[in-house]
Amino acid sequence: MKTRLTCPCGEVIKGQDEDELVELTQQHLADAHPGMTYGRDEILFIAT
């Protein structure tokens, strides 16, 4: 199960599970990188 992702901007995003990680990553993208969107599969592909 992947629960951690490091955004290219340097922000480390951690979730308790994959669902939370995807939700937190999408929120980070909306807040810090407007217009940049990734789906669940794309987020989990780059997560660890």
Secondary structure, DSSP 4 states (H G I P E B T S, - for coil): ---EEE-TTS-EEE-SSHHHHHHHHHHHHHHHSTT----HHHHHHH--
